[in-house]
């Protein structure tokens, strides 16, 4: 997406990840440690989103319906079960 | 180079604004710009590290006022002119004014697939790896005017080797040359407060992929 390649994200993701997450409406618990991966070589990184609560017995396909692009970049969380696509 | 692309830690750019249901391309010219850059990859007149540096060399005021594909187009025009394939007059005129140069012929079919296939930049190791996971390292202090993949914000900072990624083409040496100069590539973890001081949150980390010439033992 355009935002990923534009100065606001490129400048702030490494310095203020919580501020960037707030721009996406995401707030993490205070005790969560954040790791930002700056792709300075040709290796690309994906986030495997945390399993949403209440999906412990879901199949792989059903879980896939909760995964969003932003959740795999790290600027969003996977959808909760009631918002399955 | 300390160019306009080296943005990590810069202030004043405002919030991240995401467009809802954003199209892949926002105008037809963006599709053509993308295709032209990819097609020139097939022509093998230059490689990705030279391409990237050409974008970085866009004057800062122009770069920061440009959209992503405007930057791609600026880099392409810069390389076309520098390689004598297109003249400034032709860019201004918007058309060819002299007979075209001969470049690599396109194959009968499969060109798009070939262009879109990702390349591997992994190469044979020139020597054993200097560092191993867990080693404390310092990103070197350096200030090259040429192409480097070591951002300013970590130069001089101490981190820890998180993983060894194999040997890869070294962009700092490869840019503008045929010399791939492969070196060991490492994922290095830096503590946020080591990099940003009081403005870095204790417990947060930044991981960068850095080549062995970028690092020294800490």
Interface residues (C-beta under 8 A of the other chain):
Chain A: X1 X2 X3 X5 X6 X7 X8 X9 X10 X11 X12 X14 X15 X17 X18 X20 X23 X24 X33 X34 X35 X36 X37 X38 X39 X40 X41 X42 X43 X75
Chain B: X7 X8 X9 X10 X11 X13 X14 X15 X16 X17 X18 X19 X22 X26 X64 X67 X68 X121 X149 X150 X151 X153 X165 X168 X171 X185 X187 X189 X195 X196 X199 X200 X201 X203 X204 X205 X206 X207 X208 X209 X210 X211
